[in-house]
Amino acid sequence: MSGGKVTTSYSSVGLAVGTDWFVSCHTYPDRRPILAVDAVICT
């Protein structure tokens, strides 16, 4: 974030992978895309 300014993503795409994983990609008009991978252990 530049200058402490909070900006929302321009677009985002999410994908559930199996029962324990979620992958999302956020794009911004003035920055590179951010790929986020979340994993949850289900017991």
N, CA, C and O atoms as CSV, one atom per row, in Angstrom:
chain,resi,resn,atom,element,x,y,z
A,1,MET,N,N,0.840,-1.170,0.000
A,1,MET,CA,C,0.000,0.000,0.000
A,1,MET,C,C,0.886,1.234,0.000
A,1,MET,O,O,1.805,1.338,0.812
A,2,SER,N,N,0.633,2.123,-0.857
A,2,SER,CA,C,1.451,3.316,-0.948
A,2,SER,C,C,0.899,4.422,-0.066
A,2,SER,O,O,-0.285,4.753,-0.134
A,3,GLY,N,N,1.775,4.997,0.770
A,3,GLY,CA,C,1.367,6.113,1.611
A,3,GLY,C,C,0.344,5.770,2.679
A,3,GLY,O,O,-0.339,6.668,3.173
A,4,GLY,N,N,0.214,4.500,3.056
A,4,GLY,CA,C,-0.743,4.097,4.061
A,4,GLY,C,C,-2.184,4.097,3.595
A,4,GLY,O,O,-3.092,3.886,4.399
A,5,LYS,N,N,-2.409,4.328,2.319
A,5,LYS,CA,C,-3.764,4.356,1.771
A,5,LYS,C,C,-4.261,2.932,1.520
A,5,LYS,O,O,-3.579,2.140,0.869
A,6,VAL,N,N,-5.428,2.613,2.026
A,6,VAL,CA,C,-6.009,1.287,1.827
A,6,VAL,C,C,-6.832,1.301,0.540
A,6,VAL,O,O,-7.734,2.123,0.377
A,7,THR,N,N,-6.515,0.393,-0.361
A,7,THR,CA,C,-7.275,0.293,-1.602
A,7,THR,C,C,-7.843,-1.106,-1.732
A,7,THR,O,O,-7.194,-2.085,-1.366
A,8,THR,N,N,-9.037,-1.195,-2.246
A,8,THR,CA,C,-9.630,-2.501,-2.474
A,8,THR,C,C,-9.139,-3.048,-3.804
A,8,THR,O,O,-8.706,-2.295,-4.676
A,9,SER,N,N,-9.209,-4.347,-3.950
A,9,SER,CA,C,-8.725,-4.949,-5.182
A,9,SER,C,C,-9.629,-4.569,-6.351
A,9,SER,O,O,-10.834,-4.374,-6.198
A,10,TYR,N,N,-9.012,-4.474,-7.509
A,10,TYR,CA,C,-9.713,-4.136,-8.743
A,10,TYR,C,C,-10.605,-5.297,-9.159
A,10,TYR,O,O,-11.741,-5.101,-9.593
A,11,SER,N,N,-10.078,-6.502,-9.022
A,11,SER,CA,C,-10.861,-7.713,-9.271
A,11,SER,C,C,-10.230,-8.850,-8.483
A,11,SER,O,O,-9.064,-8.778,-8.093
A,12,SER,N,N,-11.002,-9.890,-8.256
A,12,SER,CA,C,-10.465,-11.056,-7.563
A,12,SER,C,C,-11.147,-12.311,-8.076
A,12,SER,O,O,-12.306,-12.288,-8.491
A,13,VAL,N,N,-10.397,-13.409,-8.035
A,13,VAL,CA,C,-10.890,-14.712,-8.473
A,13,VAL,C,C,-10.520,-15.709,-7.393
A,13,VAL,O,O,-9.385,-15.717,-6.918
A,14,GLY,N,N,-11.470,-16.552,-6.999
A,14,GLY,CA,C,-11.213,-17.555,-5.979
A,14,GLY,C,C,-11.546,-18.940,-6.472
A,14,GLY,O,O,-12.412,-19.118,-7.329
A,15,LEU,N,N,-10.845,-19.934,-5.919
A,15,LEU,CA,C,-11.044,-21.318,-6.326
A,15,LEU,C,C,-10.875,-22.226,-5.117
A,15,LEU,O,O,-9.841,-22.181,-4.451
A,16,ALA,N,N,-11.868,-23.042,-4.829
A,16,ALA,CA,C,-11.759,-24.036,-3.767
A,16,ALA,C,C,-11.073,-25.262,-4.345
A,16,ALA,O,O,-11.467,-25.780,-5.390
A,17,VAL,N,N,-10.033,-25.722,-3.642
A,17,VAL,CA,C,-9.268,-26.884,-4.100
A,17,VAL,C,C,-9.456,-27.981,-3.060
A,17,VAL,O,O,-8.884,-27.919,-1.972
A,18,GLY,N,N,-10.251,-28.975,-3.396
A,18,GLY,CA,C,-10.552,-30.032,-2.439
A,18,GLY,C,C,-11.382,-29.485,-1.289
A,18,GLY,O,O,-12.166,-28.553,-1.470
A,19,THR,N,N,-11.210,-30.067,-0.099
A,19,THR,CA,C,-11.979,-29.617,1.063
A,19,THR,C,C,-11.151,-28.755,2.000
A,19,THR,O,O,-11.704,-28.146,2.916
A,20,ASP,N,N,-9.828,-28.686,1.795
A,20,ASP,CA,C,-8.957,-28.009,2.750
A,20,ASP,C,C,-8.229,-26.784,2.200
A,20,ASP,O,O,-7.557,-26.098,2.970
A,21,TRP,N,N,-8.328,-26.480,0.920
A,21,TRP,CA,C,-7.550,-25.404,0.318
A,21,TRP,C,C,-8.444,-24.404,-0.393
A,21,TRP,O,O,-9.482,-24.767,-0.947
A,22,PHE,N,N,-8.032,-23.135,-0.373
A,22,PHE,CA,C,-8.706,-22.087,-1.122
A,22,PHE,C,C,-7.629,-21.177,-1.706
A,22,PHE,O,O,-6.752,-20.705,-0.983
A,23,VAL,N,N,-7.694,-20.936,-2.992
A,23,VAL,CA,C,-6.718,-20.105,-3.685
A,23,VAL,C,C,-7.449,-18.893,-4.251
A,23,VAL,O,O,-8.506,-19.035,-4.865
A,24,SER,N,N,-6.888,-17.702,-4.047
A,24,SER,CA,C,-7.491,-16.501,-4.620
A,24,SER,C,C,-6.405,-15.589,-5.181
A,24,SER,O,O,-5.273,-15.581,-4.698
A,25,CYS,N,N,-6.766,-14.827,-6.201
A,25,CYS,CA,C,-5.857,-13.873,-6.829
A,25,CYS,C,C,-6.546,-12.513,-6.859
A,25,CYS,O,O,-7.663,-12.385,-7.360
A,26,HIS,N,N,-5.873,-11.502,-6.320
A,26,HIS,CA,C,-6.405,-10.143,-6.278
A,26,HIS,C,C,-5.570,-9.266,-7.199
A,26,HIS,O,O,-4.341,-9.304,-7.149
A,27,THR,N,N,-6.230,-8.480,-8.039
A,27,THR,CA,C,-5.499,-7.581,-8.931
A,27,THR,C,C,-5.819,-6.130,-8.593
A,27,THR,O,O,-6.927,-5.803,-8.167
A,28,TYR,N,N,-4.841,-5.281,-8.790
A,28,TYR,CA,C,-4.943,-3.849,-8.530
A,28,TYR,C,C,-4.494,-3.104,-9.779
A,28,TYR,O,O,-3.640,-3.604,-10.513
A,29,PRO,N,N,-5.043,-1.926,-10.039
A,29,PRO,CA,C,-4.678,-1.203,-11.249
A,29,PRO,C,C,-3.226,-0.723,-11.261
A,29,PRO,O,O,-2.652,-0.542,-12.334
A,30,ASP,N,N,-2.619,-0.513,-10.083
A,30,ASP,CA,C,-1.270,0.053,-10.040
A,30,ASP,C,C,-0.226,-0.846,-9.389
A,30,ASP,O,O,0.878,-0.390,-9.090
A,31,ARG,N,N,-0.558,-2.130,-9.163
A,31,ARG,CA,C,0.373,-3.073,-8.533
A,31,ARG,C,C,0.297,-4.424,-9.212
A,31,ARG,O,O,-0.611,-4.698,-9.996
A,32,ARG,N,N,1.273,-5.264,-8.894
A,32,ARG,CA,C,1.257,-6.640,-9.391
A,32,ARG,C,C,0.164,-7.437,-8.686
A,32,ARG,O,O,-0.228,-7.084,-7.573
A,33,PRO,N,N,-0.341,-8.511,-9.313
A,33,PRO,CA,C,-1.368,-9.338,-8.666
A,33,PRO,C,C,-0.829,-10.009,-7.402
A,33,PRO,O,O,0.367,-10.274,-7.283
A,34,ILE,N,N,-1.726,-10.274,-6.474
A,34,ILE,CA,C,-1.380,-10.976,-5.234
A,34,ILE,C,C,-2.097,-12.314,-5.240
A,34,ILE,O,O,-3.323,-12.372,-5.340
A,35,LEU,N,N,-1.326,-13.388,-5.133
A,35,LEU,CA,C,-1.878,-14.742,-5.074
A,35,LEU,C,C,-1.883,-15.194,-3.621
A,35,LEU,O,O,-0.836,-15.201,-2.974
A,36,ALA,N,N,-3.040,-15.568,-3.103
A,36,ALA,CA,C,-3.175,-16.014,-1.726
A,36,ALA,C,C,-3.617,-17.469,-1.711
A,36,ALA,O,O,-4.553,-17.855,-2.412
A,37,VAL,N,N,-2.922,-18.282,-0.890
A,37,VAL,CA,C,-3.274,-19.692,-0.733
A,37,VAL,C,C,-3.584,-19.915,0.733
A,37,VAL,O,O,-2.729,-19.683,1.589
A,38,ASP,N,N,-4.794,-20.363,1.037
A,38,ASP,CA,C,-5.222,-20.629,2.405
A,38,ASP,C,C,-5.438,-22.126,2.576
A,38,ASP,O,O,-6.077,-22.772,1.746
A,39,ALA,N,N,-4.903,-22.663,3.650
A,39,ALA,CA,C,-5.076,-24.094,3.942
A,39,ALA,C,C,-5.666,-24.243,5.342
A,39,ALA,O,O,-5.254,-23.565,6.284
A,40,VAL,N,N,-6.629,-25.135,5.453
A,40,VAL,CA,C,-7.279,-25.411,6.735
A,40,VAL,C,C,-7.227,-26.904,6.965
A,40,VAL,O,O,-7.541,-27.689,6.071
A,41,ILE,N,N,-6.833,-27.294,8.156
A,41,ILE,CA,C,-6.807,-28.720,8.497
A,41,ILE,C,C,-8.147,-29.071,9.135
A,41,ILE,O,O,-8.511,-28.522,10.175
A,42,CYS,N,N,-8.866,-29.973,8.516
A,42,CYS,CA,C,-10.159,-30.430,9.036
A,42,CYS,C,C,-9.954,-31.768,9.724
A,42,CYS,O,O,-9.403,-32.704,9.147
A,43,THR,N,N,-10.407,-31.841,10.964
A,43,THR,CA,C,-10.278,-33.111,11.688
A,43,THR,C,C,-11.623,-33.625,12.108
A,43,THR,O,O,-11.713,-34.683,12.730
